[in-house]
Amino acid sequence: MMTGLRLLPWTTPDGKPCYLDPDTAHPGVLSLLADSVEASQLGSAKEVLAGSRAVLQDPAAGERAVRFALTRAAESLEDVLRIAVSRGQRIGETDADADPDAGTDAEVGAEVGAEVRYNVP
């Protein structure tokens, strides 16, 4: 990614990332739309989390309900991770301007995208 570009909270029809070269002093329509989409995605993720927890706490929940909850949770996690990478890159640029020893955008993205392992009993 080139410095200064904002990773948008959506992809192209073939799944490639979309970027915006924002004017930080005067946010444009597309930048404001991206902010609105991010807020909506975070709100949706909160609702999906609550619903998933409810399904997991219900001993009578069947396989279909668990699969549905897990599918929605995975979709929400993908959205939230994209938002985290986007915001991390923008914070990285601000920090890098102030601190020449700060991490690069690639390092920030690598930290957010680091592998997480869970031990499932």
Secondary structure, 3 states (H helix, E strand, C coil): CCCCCEEEEEECCCCCEEEECCCCCCCCHHHHHHHHHHHHHHHHHHHHHHHHHHHHHCCCCCHHHHHHHHHHHHHHHHHHHHHHHHHHHHHHHHHHHHCCCCCCHHHHHHHHCCCCCCCCC
